[in-house]
Amino acid sequence: MFGLGTPEIILIAIVILVLFGAKKIPELMQGLGKGVKEFKKATSDIEKDLSTSEDKEKKA
């Protein structure tokens, strides 16, 4: 995963914990989850629109 090993991931997690504190991390993760969900929905909507327009072109 991006050339990161276990020690690097642990170091990043520790830095995030120190910077944001334990109370703020759940809020950050919730926001990240919502962002990923919206991104997936947007990509699926775009794929749907593309396939619909392709179907219309084939019928014409």
Buried (B, 14 or more C-beta within 10 A) or exposed (E): EEEEEEEEEEEEEEEEEEEEEEEEBEEEEEEEEEEEEEEEEEEEEEEEEEEEEEEEEEEE
